[in-house]
Amino acid sequence: MSSQLSHIARELKEARKKKGLSQDALARKSGISRAALISIEKGSTNMSLQTFLGLLEALGMDLRMVPKPSERGRVEGRFPNFEEIRKMRLEGEL
């Protein structure tokens, strides 16, 4: 598992627990199966962008929880926030 995927899996699981949500509740709220959520939280599967955005929305999070490229040893920059992603989706850019 990549360190970035591991980080995302850990952050999603911690956020779910902080919200007091069971895996079943978060899975229903985000429109995925409990088995899929378990795999995501373990970091043992890649998820689609749609699934990732659904989880973020259900947890009240945005993409700032993803390490920036500079934190991964790449070119500096930032990821769009949840509202920017939503706008791109509505405009058909995603």
C-alpha positions as CSV (number, residue, x, y, z in Angstrom):
1,M,0.0,0.0,0.0
2,S,1.4,3.4,-0.9
3,S,2.0,5.9,1.9
4,Q,-0.6,8.3,0.3
5,L,-3.3,5.6,0.2
6,S,-2.4,4.6,3.8
7,H,-2.7,8.2,4.9
8,I,-6.1,8.5,3.2
9,A,-7.4,5.2,4.6
10,R,-6.3,6.2,8.1
11,E,-7.8,9.7,7.9
12,L,-11.2,8.4,6.6
13,K,-11.4,5.8,9.4
14,E,-10.4,8.4,12.1
15,A,-13.0,10.8,10.7
16,R,-15.7,8.1,10.8
17,K,-14.9,7.3,14.4
18,K,-14.9,11.0,15.4
19,K,-18.3,11.4,13.9
20,G,-19.5,8.4,15.8
21,L,-20.6,6.6,12.7
22,S,-20.5,2.8,12.3
23,Q,-19.1,1.3,9.1
24,D,-22.7,0.4,8.1
25,A,-24.0,4.0,8.7
26,L,-21.1,5.6,6.7
27,A,-21.5,3.0,3.9
28,R,-25.2,3.8,3.6
29,K,-24.7,7.5,3.8
30,S,-22.0,7.5,1.1
31,G,-23.8,4.9,-1.2
32,I,-21.3,2.1,-1.0
33,S,-21.3,-1.4,0.6
34,R,-19.9,-2.1,4.0
35,A,-17.5,-4.5,2.5
36,A,-16.2,-1.8,0.1
37,L,-15.8,0.6,3.1
38,I,-13.9,-2.0,5.1
39,S,-11.4,-2.5,2.1
40,I,-11.0,1.3,1.8
41,E,-10.3,1.8,5.5
42,K,-7.7,-1.0,5.3
43,G,-6.1,0.6,2.3
44,S,-6.4,-2.6,0.4
45,T,-8.4,-1.3,-2.5
46,N,-8.4,1.7,-4.8
47,M,-11.6,3.7,-4.9
48,S,-13.1,5.7,-7.6
49,L,-13.1,9.5,-7.4
50,Q,-16.9,9.4,-7.1
51,T,-16.6,7.0,-4.1
52,F,-13.9,9.2,-2.5
53,L,-16.0,12.3,-2.9
54,G,-19.0,10.6,-1.6
55,L,-17.1,9.6,1.5
56,L,-15.7,13.1,2.0
57,E,-19.2,14.6,1.7
58,A,-20.7,12.1,4.1
59,L,-18.0,12.9,6.6
60,G,-18.1,16.6,6.1
61,M,-14.5,16.7,4.8
62,D,-12.7,18.0,1.7
63,L,-9.6,17.2,-0.2
64,R,-7.4,19.1,2.1
65,M,-7.0,15.9,4.0
66,V,-4.9,14.6,1.1
67,P,-1.2,15.3,1.4
68,K,0.0,18.1,-0.9
69,P,2.4,17.2,-3.7
70,S,5.2,19.0,-1.9
71,E,4.6,16.8,1.1
72,R,5.1,13.8,-1.2
73,G,8.4,15.2,-2.6
74,R,7.0,16.6,-5.8
75,V,6.3,20.0,-7.2
76,E,4.6,22.4,-4.8
77,G,0.9,23.1,-5.3
78,R,-2.5,22.5,-3.8
79,F,-5.4,20.3,-4.4
80,P,-8.8,21.9,-5.1
81,N,-11.2,22.0,-2.1
82,F,-14.5,20.1,-2.0
83,E,-16.5,23.1,-3.4
84,E,-14.0,23.5,-6.3
85,I,-14.3,19.8,-7.1
86,R,-18.1,20.0,-6.9
87,K,-18.0,23.0,-9.4
88,M,-15.7,21.1,-11.7
89,R,-18.1,18.1,-11.6
90,L,-21.1,20.3,-12.4
91,E,-19.3,21.9,-15.3
92,G,-18.3,18.5,-16.7
93,E,-14.6,18.9,-16.1
94,L,-14.4,15.7,-14.1
